[in-house]
Amino acid sequence: MHIEHIALLARLHLSEEEKKLFSDQVGSIIQYIDKLNELDTTDVEPTAHVLPVKNVFREDRLKPSLPQEKVLQNAPEKSDHFFSVPKIIE
């Protein structure tokens, strides 16, 4: 893996000093990963998270909302009963 190629993909312009620095850093990271590959993980279950993750869903409940007048009272611009915003797509 060449630092120049990574820099090109990331659209970065690197000086020769930066190329050397980042090359050394990436080399250190790869050496560390190789060291981790030496560990025996045969009895370790693959996980995406260290802690168990589960979604907590709540039941949807219908509640009254604010009146339109109150919602729109601080709007910088409004049109009828709606917020008015600048057009951003032609």
N, CA, C and O atoms as CSV, one atom per row, in Angstrom:
chain,resi,resn,atom,element,x,y,z
A,1,MET,N,N,0.857,-1.162,0.000
A,1,MET,CA,C,0.000,0.000,0.000
A,1,MET,C,C,0.912,1.236,0.000
A,1,MET,O,O,1.792,1.369,0.850
A,2,HIS,N,N,0.694,2.111,-0.938
A,2,HIS,CA,C,1.534,3.299,-1.061
A,2,HIS,C,C,0.792,4.515,-0.516
A,2,HIS,O,O,-0.400,4.703,-0.759
A,3,ILE,N,N,1.518,5.315,0.212
A,3,ILE,CA,C,0.942,6.534,0.777
A,3,ILE,C,C,0.469,7.458,-0.337
A,3,ILE,O,O,-0.548,8.136,-0.187
A,4,GLU,N,N,1.195,7.496,-1.454
A,4,GLU,CA,C,0.792,8.356,-2.567
A,4,GLU,C,C,-0.595,7.967,-3.086
A,4,GLU,O,O,-1.412,8.827,-3.417
A,5,HIS,N,N,-0.843,6.654,-3.149
A,5,HIS,CA,C,-2.140,6.177,-3.645
A,5,HIS,C,C,-3.260,6.562,-2.675
A,5,HIS,O,O,-4.328,7.009,-3.095
A,6,ILE,N,N,-3.006,6.386,-1.378
A,6,ILE,CA,C,-4.006,6.761,-0.376
A,6,ILE,C,C,-4.255,8.264,-0.424
A,6,ILE,O,O,-5.400,8.710,-0.350
A,7,ALA,N,N,-3.186,9.043,-0.549
A,7,ALA,CA,C,-3.331,10.498,-0.618
A,7,ALA,C,C,-4.130,10.886,-1.856
A,7,ALA,O,O,-4.958,11.795,-1.799
A,8,LEU,N,N,-3.891,10.210,-2.968
A,8,LEU,CA,C,-4.636,10.495,-4.201
A,8,LEU,C,C,-6.125,10.210,-3.997
A,8,LEU,O,O,-6.975,11.013,-4.382
A,9,LEU,N,N,-6.431,9.067,-3.393
A,9,LEU,CA,C,-7.837,8.719,-3.150
A,9,LEU,C,C,-8.519,9.717,-2.223
A,9,LEU,O,O,-9.700,10.022,-2.389
A,10,ALA,N,N,-7.766,10.226,-1.243
A,10,ALA,CA,C,-8.313,11.184,-0.281
A,10,ALA,C,C,-8.195,12.617,-0.776
A,10,ALA,O,O,-8.605,13.557,-0.095
A,11,ARG,N,N,-7.633,12.774,-1.967
A,11,ARG,CA,C,-7.414,14.094,-2.574
A,11,ARG,C,C,-6.591,15.004,-1.649
A,11,ARG,O,O,-6.925,16.165,-1.413
A,12,LEU,N,N,-5.497,14.416,-1.136
A,12,LEU,CA,C,-4.587,15.157,-0.259
A,12,LEU,C,C,-3.290,15.431,-1.006
A,12,LEU,O,O,-2.821,14.585,-1.766
A,13,HIS,N,N,-2.720,16.585,-0.800
A,13,HIS,CA,C,-1.417,16.925,-1.349
A,13,HIS,C,C,-0.433,16.866,-0.194
A,13,HIS,O,O,-0.492,17.687,0.722
A,14,LEU,N,N,0.478,15.891,-0.236
A,14,LEU,CA,C,1.405,15.684,0.859
A,14,LEU,C,C,2.820,16.070,0.445
A,14,LEU,O,O,3.245,15.819,-0.683
A,15,SER,N,N,3.539,16.684,1.379
A,15,SER,CA,C,4.954,16.973,1.151
A,15,SER,C,C,5.735,15.667,1.325
A,15,SER,O,O,5.188,14.673,1.801
A,16,GLU,N,N,6.998,15.673,0.942
A,16,GLU,CA,C,7.829,14.484,1.111
A,16,GLU,C,C,7.958,14.120,2.587
A,16,GLU,O,O,7.964,12.938,2.932
A,17,GLU,N,N,8.060,15.119,3.459
A,17,GLU,CA,C,8.137,14.861,4.904
A,17,GLU,C,C,6.866,14.182,5.408
A,17,GLU,O,O,6.928,13.241,6.200
A,18,GLU,N,N,5.704,14.670,4.937
A,18,GLU,CA,C,4.426,14.085,5.358
A,18,GLU,C,C,4.305,12.654,4.843
A,18,GLU,O,O,3.817,11.775,5.553
A,19,LYS,N,N,4.744,12.421,3.618
A,19,LYS,CA,C,4.692,11.058,3.069
A,19,LYS,C,C,5.506,10.109,3.932
A,19,LYS,O,O,5.057,9.002,4.230
A,20,LYS,N,N,6.702,10.532,4.338
A,20,LYS,CA,C,7.567,9.701,5.178
A,20,LYS,C,C,6.908,9.471,6.538
A,20,LYS,O,O,6.874,8.344,7.031
A,21,LEU,N,N,6.381,10.546,7.147
A,21,LEU,CA,C,5.735,10.444,8.452
A,21,LEU,C,C,4.555,9.488,8.404
A,21,LEU,O,O,4.448,8.588,9.236
A,22,PHE,N,N,3.663,9.681,7.426
A,22,PHE,CA,C,2.466,8.849,7.345
A,22,PHE,C,C,2.813,7.418,6.969
A,22,PHE,O,O,2.152,6.481,7.417
A,23,SER,N,N,3.829,7.243,6.161
A,23,SER,CA,C,4.263,5.901,5.795
A,23,SER,C,C,4.737,5.158,7.035
A,23,SER,O,O,4.401,3.989,7.225
A,24,ASP,N,N,5.519,5.831,7.883
A,24,ASP,CA,C,5.984,5.224,9.133
A,24,ASP,C,C,4.799,4.893,10.046
A,24,ASP,O,O,4.761,3.825,10.656
A,25,GLN,N,N,3.841,5.808,10.134
A,25,GLN,CA,C,2.683,5.594,11.008
A,25,GLN,C,C,1.841,4.418,10.526
A,25,GLN,O,O,1.416,3.587,11.329
A,26,VAL,N,N,1.599,4.345,9.225
A,26,VAL,CA,C,0.810,3.234,8.683
A,26,VAL,C,C,1.562,1.925,8.893
A,26,VAL,O,O,0.956,0.899,9.200
A,27,GLY,N,N,2.882,1.962,8.727
A,27,GLY,CA,C,3.681,0.766,8.983
A,27,GLY,C,C,3.544,0.295,10.415
A,27,GLY,O,O,3.429,-0.907,10.658
A,28,SER,N,N,3.553,1.221,11.380
A,28,SER,CA,C,3.382,0.864,12.796
A,28,SER,C,C,2.011,0.258,13.047
A,28,SER,O,O,1.883,-0.702,13.808
A,29,ILE,N,N,1.005,0.805,12.422
A,29,ILE,CA,C,-0.360,0.280,12.592
A,29,ILE,C,C,-0.443,-1.144,12.049
A,29,ILE,O,O,-1.029,-2.018,12.688
A,30,ILE,N,N,0.136,-1.379,10.883
A,30,ILE,CA,C,0.100,-2.720,10.280
A,30,ILE,C,C,0.870,-3.716,11.146
A,30,ILE,O,O,0.443,-4.860,11.296
A,31,GLN,N,N,2.002,-3.293,11.719
A,31,GLN,CA,C,2.752,-4.175,12.618
A,31,GLN,C,C,1.901,-4.536,13.839
A,31,GLN,O,O,1.927,-5.679,14.297
A,32,TYR,N,N,1.157,-3.575,14.360
A,32,TYR,CA,C,0.304,-3.835,15.520
A,32,TYR,C,C,-0.800,-4.822,15.154
A,32,TYR,O,O,-1.108,-5.726,15.930
A,33,ILE,N,N,-1.391,-4.653,13.988
A,33,ILE,CA,C,-2.441,-5.575,13.535
A,33,ILE,C,C,-1.869,-6.976,13.382
A,33,ILE,O,O,-2.512,-7.954,13.765
A,34,ASP,N,N,-0.658,-7.083,12.823
A,34,ASP,CA,C,-0.013,-8.391,12.697
A,34,ASP,C,C,0.195,-9.029,14.066
A,34,ASP,O,O,0.035,-10.239,14.222
A,35,LYS,N,N,0.549,-8.219,15.049
A,35,LYS,CA,C,0.743,-8.733,16.402
A,35,LYS,C,C,-0.587,-9.252,16.955
A,35,LYS,O,O,-0.618,-10.290,17.616
A,36,LEU,N,N,-1.682,-8.540,16.689
A,36,LEU,CA,C,-3.001,-8.994,17.145
A,36,LEU,C,C,-3.398,-10.303,16.468
A,36,LEU,O,O,-4.090,-11.129,17.062
A,37,ASN,N,N,-2.955,-10.490,15.218
A,37,ASN,CA,C,-3.282,-11.724,14.495
A,37,ASN,C,C,-2.619,-12.947,15.115
A,37,ASN,O,O,-3.018,-14.073,14.816
A,38,GLU,N,N,-1.621,-12.759,15.967
A,38,GLU,CA,C,-0.958,-13.869,16.640
A,38,GLU,C,C,-1.797,-14.437,17.776
A,38,GLU,O,O,-1.536,-15.551,18.231
A,39,LEU,N,N,-2.792,-13.701,18.241
A,39,LEU,CA,C,-3.627,-14.163,19.352
A,39,LEU,C,C,-4.502,-15.338,18.938
A,39,LEU,O,O,-4.986,-15.397,17.808
A,40,ASP,N,N,-4.699,-16.263,19.854
A,40,ASP,CA,C,-5.578,-17.403,19.624
A,40,ASP,C,C,-7.011,-16.968,19.936
A,40,ASP,O,O,-7.352,-16.743,21.097
A,41,THR,N,N,-7.827,-16.852,18.930
A,41,THR,CA,C,-9.213,-16.403,19.107
A,41,THR,C,C,-10.214,-17.497,18.731
A,41,THR,O,O,-11.368,-17.202,18.421
A,42,THR,N,N,-9.776,-18.759,18.758
A,42,THR,CA,C,-10.665,-19.849,18.334
A,42,THR,C,C,-11.909,-19.962,19.214
A,42,THR,O,O,-12.976,-20.319,18.716
A,43,ASP,N,N,-11.797,-19.667,20.507
A,43,ASP,CA,C,-12.957,-19.789,21.403
A,43,ASP,C,C,-13.644,-18.451,21.652
A,43,ASP,O,O,-14.486,-18.350,22.544
A,44,VAL,N,N,-13.303,-17.433,20.885
A,44,VAL,CA,C,-13.894,-16.108,21.071
A,44,VAL,C,C,-14.985,-15.919,20.027
A,44,VAL,O,O,-14.747,-16.030,18.824
A,45,GLU,N,N,-16.175,-15.635,20.511
A,45,GLU,CA,C,-17.301,-15.437,19.606
A,45,GLU,C,C,-17.175,-14.088,18.895
A,45,GLU,O,O,-16.930,-13.071,19.545
A,46,PRO,N,N,-17.340,-14.066,17.570
A,46,PRO,CA,C,-17.255,-12.780,16.852
A,46,PRO,C,C,-18.349,-11.827,17.307
A,46,PRO,O,O,-19.499,-12.228,17.490
A,47,THR,N,N,-17.986,-10.569,17.485
A,47,THR,CA,C,-18.954,-9.563,17.910
A,47,THR,C,C,-18.726,-8.268,17.137
A,47,THR,O,O,-17.635,-8.018,16.625
A,48,ALA,N,N,-19.758,-7.466,17.063
A,48,ALA,CA,C,-19.635,-6.132,16.486
A,48,ALA,C,C,-19.460,-5.100,17.585
A,48,ALA,O,O,-18.909,-4.024,17.355
A,49,HIS,N,N,-19.937,-5.434,18.794
A,49,HIS,CA,C,-19.848,-4.528,19.936
A,49,HIS,C,C,-19.364,-5.312,21.151
A,49,HIS,O,O,-19.632,-6.506,21.282
A,50,VAL,N,N,-18.662,-4.639,22.018
A,50,VAL,CA,C,-18.168,-5.287,23.229
A,50,VAL,C,C,-19.328,-5.602,24.166
A,50,VAL,O,O,-19.370,-6.670,24.777
A,51,LEU,N,N,-20.261,-4.674,24.275
A,51,LEU,CA,C,-21.418,-4.857,25.149
A,51,LEU,C,C,-22.621,-5.286,24.327
A,51,LEU,O,O,-22.720,-4.926,23.154
A,52,PRO,N,N,-23.534,-6.043,24.912
A,52,PRO,CA,C,-24.735,-6.417,24.163
A,52,PRO,C,C,-25.560,-5.175,23.801
A,52,PRO,O,O,-25.763,-4.286,24.628
A,53,VAL,N,N,-26.019,-5.134,22.577
A,53,VAL,CA,C,-26.793,-3.994,22.098
A,53,VAL,C,C,-28.175,-4.500,21.695
A,53,VAL,O,O,-28.304,-5.485,20.968
A,54,LYS,N,N,-29.185,-3.820,22.174
A,54,LYS,CA,C,-30.542,-4.176,21.741
A,54,LYS,C,C,-31.350,-2.889,21.623
A,54,LYS,O,O,-31.130,-1.930,22.363
A,55,ASN,N,N,-32.267,-2.886,20.701
A,55,ASN,CA,C,-33.146,-1.733,20.531
A,55,ASN,C,C,-34.223,-1.760,21.604
A,55,ASN,O,O,-34.794,-2.805,21.913
A,56,VAL,N,N,-34.481,-0.605,22.153
A,56,VAL,CA,C,-35.549,-0.475,23.141
A,56,VAL,C,C,-36.666,0.306,22.467
A,56,VAL,O,O,-36.547,1.505,22.213
A,57,PHE,N,N,-37.725,-0.382,22.190
A,57,PHE,CA,C,-38.849,0.254,21.517
A,57,PHE,C,C,-39.912,0.635,22.541
A,57,PHE,O,O,-40.120,-0.059,23.536
A,58,ARG,N,N,-40.558,1.719,22.280
A,58,ARG,CA,C,-41.677,2.089,23.126
A,58,ARG,C,C,-42.932,2.099,22.253
A,58,ARG,O,O,-42.864,2.260,21.034
A,59,GLU,N,N,-44.020,1.930,22.880
A,59,GLU,CA,C,-45.280,1.947,22.156
A,59,GLU,C,C,-45.585,3.384,21.730
A,59,GLU,O,O,-45.426,4.319,22.516
A,60,ASP,N,N,-46.015,3.549,20.504
A,60,ASP,CA,C,-46.411,4.881,20.040
A,60,ASP,C,C,-47.711,5.276,20.724
A,60,ASP,O,O,-48.670,4.505,20.781
A,61,ARG,N,N,-47.714,6.487,21.237
A,61,ARG,CA,C,-48.918,6.986,21.891
A,61,ARG,C,C,-49.298,8.313,21.252
A,61,ARG,O,O,-48.450,9.180,21.041
A,62,LEU,N,N,-50.553,8.458,20.955
A,62,LEU,CA,C,-51.068,9.688,20.386
A,62,LEU,C,C,-51.180,10.733,21.482
A,62,LEU,O,O,-51.816,10.499,22.510
A,63,LYS,N,N,-50.551,11.903,21.260
A,63,LYS,CA,C,-50.632,12.986,22.238
A,63,LYS,C,C,-51.012,14.263,21.495
A,63,LYS,O,O,-50.705,14.405,20.311
A,64,PRO,N,N,-51.659,15.165,22.162
A,64,PRO,CA,C,-51.990,16.432,21.494
A,64,PRO,C,C,-50.717,17.222,21.200
A,64,PRO,O,O,-49.784,17.225,22.003
A,65,SER,N,N,-50.682,17.883,20.062
A,65,SER,CA,C,-49.518,18.687,19.709
A,65,SER,C,C,-49.813,20.160,20.000
A,65,SER,O,O,-50.927,20.526,20.373
A,66,LEU,N,N,-48.796,20.985,19.820
A,66,LEU,CA,C,-48.972,22.415,20.041
A,66,LEU,C,C,-49.901,23.007,18.991
A,66,LEU,O,O,-49.956,22.504,17.869
A,67,PRO,N,N,-50.624,24.052,19.327
A,67,PRO,CA,C,-51.455,24.726,18.320
A,67,PRO,C,C,-50.563,25.381,17.250
A,67,PRO,O,O,-49.450,25.814,17.547
A,68,GLN,N,N,-51.050,25.446,16.031
A,68,GLN,CA,C,-50.268,26.017,14.930
A,68,GLN,C,C,-49.798,27.429,15.237
A,68,GLN,O,O,-48.662,27.785,14.922
A,69,GLU,N,N,-50.652,28.233,15.845
A,69,GLU,CA,C,-50.276,29.617,16.143
A,69,GLU,C,C,-49.044,29.668,17.055
A,69,GLU,O,O,-48.147,30.487,16.855
A,70,LYS,N,N,-49.013,28.794,18.048
A,70,LYS,CA,C,-47.895,28.773,18.989
A,70,LYS,C,C,-46.612,28.287,18.305
A,70,LYS,O,O,-45.531,28.822,18.549
A,71,VAL,N,N,-46.742,27.278,17.454
A,71,VAL,CA,C,-45.584,26.749,16.740
A,71,VAL,C,C,-44.990,27.816,15.826
A,71,VAL,O,O,-43.769,27.942,15.734
A,72,LEU,N,N,-45.830,28.574,15.159
A,72,LEU,CA,C,-45.363,29.545,14.170
A,72,LEU,C,C,-45.054,30.925,14.760
A,72,LEU,O,O,-44.597,31.808,14.034
A,73,GLN,N,N,-45.291,31.129,16.053
A,73,GLN,CA,C,-45.151,32.478,16.609
A,73,GLN,C,C,-43.722,33.018,16.518
A,73,GLN,O,O,-43.549,34.232,16.410
A,74,ASN,N,N,-42.707,32.177,16.556
A,74,ASN,CA,C,-41.323,32.637,16.466
A,74,ASN,C,C,-40.690,32.393,15.098
A,74,ASN,O,O,-39.490,32.604,14.923
A,75,ALA,N,N,-41.482,31.955,14.137
A,75,ALA,CA,C,-40.945,31.697,12.805
A,75,ALA,C,C,-40.524,33.011,12.155
A,75,ALA,O,O,-41.290,33.974,12.169
A,76,PRO,N,N,-39.305,33.068,11.579
A,76,PRO,CA,C,-38.870,34.299,10.928
A,76,PRO,C,C,-39.789,34.671,9.760
A,76,PRO,O,O,-40.073,35.846,9.533
A,77,GLU,N,N,-40.246,33.655,9.026
A,77,GLU,CA,C,-41.188,33.896,7.923
A,77,GLU,C,C,-42.196,32.764,7.898
A,77,GLU,O,O,-41.863,31.605,8.146
A,78,LYS,N,N,-43.423,33.118,7.596
A,78,LYS,CA,C,-44.461,32.100,7.469
A,78,LYS,C,C,-45.386,32.469,6.327
A,78,LYS,O,O,-45.504,33.634,5.947
A,79,SER,N,N,-46.037,31.452,5.789
A,79,SER,CA,C,-46.982,31.638,4.696
A,79,SER,C,C,-48.217,30.822,5.048
A,79,SER,O,O,-48.143,29.600,5.177
A,80,ASP,N,N,-49.334,31.485,5.199
A,80,ASP,CA,C,-50.570,30.854,5.678
A,80,ASP,C,C,-50.290,30.175,7.016
A,80,ASP,O,O,-49.961,30.843,7.996
A,81,HIS,N,N,-50.416,28.865,7.059
A,81,HIS,CA,C,-50.196,28.132,8.300
A,81,HIS,C,C,-48.931,27.276,8.236
A,81,HIS,O,O,-48.860,26.227,8.876
A,82,PHE,N,N,-47.921,27.726,7.458
A,82,PHE,CA,C,-46.720,26.937,7.246
A,82,PHE,C,C,-45.478,27.791,7.441
A,82,PHE,O,O,-45.535,29.017,7.349
A,83,PHE,N,N,-44.330,27.121,7.716
A,83,PHE,CA,C,-43.047,27.808,7.727
A,83,PHE,C,C,-42.690,28.159,6.299
A,83,PHE,O,O,-42.938,27.367,5.390
A,84,SER,N,N,-42.117,29.320,6.083
A,84,SER,CA,C,-41.646,29.717,4.751
A,84,SER,C,C,-40.131,29.718,4.799
A,84,SER,O,O,-39.522,30.391,5.630
A,85,VAL,N,N,-39.521,28.946,3.887
A,85,VAL,CA,C,-38.059,28.825,3.854
A,85,VAL,C,C,-37.565,29.142,2.441
A,85,VAL,O,O,-38.322,28.996,1.481
A,86,PRO,N,N,-36.309,29.573,2.300
A,86,PRO,CA,C,-35.790,29.868,0.982
A,86,PRO,C,C,-35.737,28.613,0.109
A,86,PRO,O,O,-35.488,27.505,0.583
A,87,LYS,N,N,-35.977,28.830,-1.161
A,87,LYS,CA,C,-35.903,27.727,-2.123
A,87,LYS,C,C,-34.440,27.369,-2.321
A,87,LYS,O,O,-33.616,28.248,-2.575
A,88,ILE,N,N,-34.103,26.062,-2.206
A,88,ILE,CA,C,-32.706,25.670,-2.380
A,88,ILE,C,C,-32.500,24.773,-3.595
A,88,ILE,O,O,-31.359,24.535,-3.992
A,89,ILE,N,N,-33.563,24.278,-4.184
A,89,ILE,CA,C,-33.471,23.407,-5.370
A,89,ILE,C,C,-34.234,24.079,-6.489
A,89,ILE,O,O,-35.404,24.433,-6.347
A,90,GLU,N,N,-33.555,24.245,-7.591
A,90,GLU,CA,C,-34.203,24.870,-8.754
A,90,GLU,C,C,-35.032,23.868,-9.526
A,90,GLU,O,O,-35.646,24.220,-10.533
